[in-house]
């Protein structure tokens, strides 16, 4: 483990402490913290907001046991990864280039890309760039960019997306997210998942440490600011069809996204299967951890 990794407390999960390999990878203008475990066919896992690599703690051991090499970055702006100041450095296509840089660094071929929430936006853009290393795509509770734009034209979804516009305010969201030793984050992790105890006390403290890394809140919010400032083109970008087999896993009890957003435009993602999980929250990978792990393994076969 490189000295830089010691800036973060070891994870409370004993399996992860024993099996993870920590790396720092130079891509574009950023230095990304990446954890790796296992060997075999590669799987990249991308987190969303307000998460970091640890949100995949329930999936990593199962994927490794199934014979996969698991690679999990902290996206730029989060936890131990670089946090560039310009908001433009967080546009979805820039983050997608980070993912391609990680795949190139590790020499990946035939990989499955798995992503949740904001990481899903990055994954959709990555898949649209048609990298040669990408073999399968799995998306969780993250609409295709075209579907999201359609959703924001409907009042019900627009109300659920209020936080996206709140995050555009200067300094205030950062101050409130930092207030009370990250009290808002603690509350989100306590009340949002449907499964009782989905985040243990130790998990929450590990999250708080990542959340309060210098510049991390600003960096995370820069993803939302870059998307809105870029307008509709930043979400949809240069929309291209995604040909790789795609699996969408959707927790229907999501407080932030309507269930119908799970369906991507069929003309843009023709080879897609959508699986709904009634009663699972936005954090479907913790509410239905075993089912999600099994679905990833089956889709990656």
N, C-alpha and C positions, 0 to 999 in steps of 0.2 A: 504494500500500500504506500503510495507516494506521500511525502510529508504534508502536502496540501490537503489530502483527504482527512488528516487528523484534525482539521479545523471543525469538522462535524463530529458530534458524539456518535459512537457506534450504534447501529440500529438496535431497538429492543428485541427484535426477532432473532432468536439464537441461530437458526439455520442460516439466515442471511449474514450474520457476523462471521460464520465459519466458512461460507462458500463464495462470497462475493469477491471479485477482483475490481479494484478501483483504478480508473484511468482519467487522464486529462487530455483531451483531444483538441488540437488546433484546427479550426475550420473558419474560413473567411476572416472576419475581424474578431472572432470570439474564441474563448477557451472553454470547452464544455466538459463538465464532470459527467463521467459515464461509468455505470457499474455493469459488470459482466459475470456470468456464471454458466457453467456447463459447456458442452461441446455437441456438435452435430449440426443439423439444419438450423440456420439462424432465424431468430425472432427479435424484432425491435419493438419495444414498448414505449409509447409516448404518452405522457401525463397531460393533464389540463390544469385549470386554475380552481382552487388555490393549492394544488397538489405539487408534488415533486416525485422523483423516481420511486419513493417508498409506497406510493399508492398501489403499486403492483406487487406488494409483499405476499399477497395470497396466491398470485399466479406464478411467480418466479420458480418456487420449488417444484411445483407440478410440471411445468414446462421442461425444467432440467431433467426430472425423472423420466419424462417421455422421450428424452434424447435430443433436446434442443439446446442450442447455444443462445442464451438470452442476453440482449444488449439493451440497457435502459439508461438513457441520458436524462440529466436535468436540462430542460430547454433553456436557451439563453434567457437571462432575466430571473431565473429561479435558483434558489438554494446556492450551490457552490459554483455554478457556471457564471461566465462573464455577464456583465450587465451594462452594455453600452448605453451612453446617455441619449443619443438621438432616437426619437420615436420611430423614425423611418427605418431603423435597423431591426424593427420587430414586425415588419410587414410579413404576411403569410408566405410569400414567395421567398423571402430571405430565410425564414425558419425552415422552409422546405429544402433550401440549399444546404442548410446545416445538416439535415437528415441525410441528404446525399453525400455530404462530406464525411459523416460518420460511417456510412456504408463503404465508402471508398477507403477510409482509414483502416477499417477492419477487413478489407478485401472480401466483402460479402457477395455471395451469389445465391440465387434461389431463395430469398428471404421473405418472410411474412412480416408485414408492418401492421401493428396493433396500436390503436389510439383511442383516447377518450377526451371528451369535452374540447378544450382549445387545441389539444394535441390532435384531435380529429380534423379540425380545420387544416392544420399543417399536413396531416396525412392525405387528405383529399387533394391538396395542392401538389404534394409529392407524387402521388399516383398519376395526376394529370401531366406531370413532366415526363412520364413514361421511362423511368430509369430501368436499365437492363437488369439490375439486381433484384427487382421486385417481382415476386411470384404470387403472393396472396395478400389480400387486404382485409383487415377486421376493424370496424368502426363501432364505438360505443357512445351513445347519447351525444352525437355531434352531427347535425344535419349537413348534407351536401350544401356547398355554398349557394347554389341556385335555389334549393329548397328553403334555405334560411332567408334569403332575400324575399321569397314569396311569403314566408311566415311573418316577416316584419311588416307586411302590408295588411295583416289581419289584427284587429284590435286585441283579441284574446292573447295572442302570442306577443304582441307589442307590449302589453302590460307585464307579461312575465319577463320580458327582456329589459325592464327598466334599469337594471344595474349597469348594462352596457353604456347607457347614456350618462348615468351618474358617474361612471369611471372617467368620463371625459373632463370632469372638473379638475382644475389644478389643485394640488397639494392636499385638498380636503379628504379625498378617499384614502390617501396614504396615512393621514393623521388619524382617521377613525379606525382604520384597519390595524394600526399600531397601538391604539389606545388600550389601556387596561391589560397590558401584557398579552396582546392579540386576543381580546375577549370575543370579538366577532368571529374569528376563526374557530375558537374553542366551541362557540355556540353552533356554528355550521356543522362541525364534525359530530356534535352531540345530538342534534335534532334532525338533521337531513336524512341520513341513512335510515332505511326502514328496519334493518336487522338490529335488535338491541345489542349494544356493546360492539358494534362494528369497528369502532376505533376505541382501543383501550386507553386508559389514563397515560400509559407510557407512549402509545402511538401519538396521542394528542401533543404531549410535550415534545416529541421528536418533530412533529409538524411545526410547532411554535418556533422551535430553534431554526428550522429552515426558513420559515416565514419572516423571521426577524434578522436574517442575515443582512449585512449592510447593502442597501440598494435593492433588496429583493422585492419589496412591495411595489416600488416604482417600476422595476423591470417587468414584473408580471402584468401590471396595469398597462404598460406600454404596448402590449399585444393588442388590447382592446382599443387603445387610442390610435394605433397605427391602422387598424382595420377601418375604423370610422372615418378617420381623416383621409383615407384612401378612397372613400366613397364606394359605390356599388362595384366598381371595377376591382377594388382590393379584395372583396369577398369572392367575386366570380372570376376575376382575373382573365387570363386567356383560357377559357373553358374548353376542355378537350375531353372526348370520351375516355372512360377508364375501362380497359378490356380485361384486366386481370380478375379472376374470381374474387368476389367481394361478399363479405358477411357483415351485416349490421345487427348488433345486439342492443336492445333498447329496453331500459327500465321505464315502464309506463307511468309510475308514480313520480316522475320527474317534476319538481316544482318550477323548473325553469324552461322546459321545452315541451311542446304539445306532442302527443304520440304520433300524429300523422306525419310529423317531420322526419320520422325514421325512414320513410320511403324516398330514395333518391330518384331523380328523373330517369326513367327507364331508357330513354334515348341516350343518356350520358353514362349510365352505369348498367349496361344490358345484362351482365352476368352477375346478378346480385340476389342474395337471399336475405330476408329480413326476419328476425326472430324477436318477438316481444316477450317481456317478462312482467306480467301483471303483478303489482305489489312491490316491485323493486324500484328503488329511487334512481336519481341521477347517477349515484355511485353504484351502478349495477355490478361492478366487479368485486365490491365488498359485500353487497346484499346477497348476491347469488354467486359467491366465489367459486365453488366447485363446478357449477354448471358453466360458468364463463370459461374457466380453465379447460374444461372438457371440450367446449365448443371451439376454442382456439386450436387445440391439439387436433381435433377432427378436421378442421378447415385447412390446417397446415400439412396434412398427410400427403 
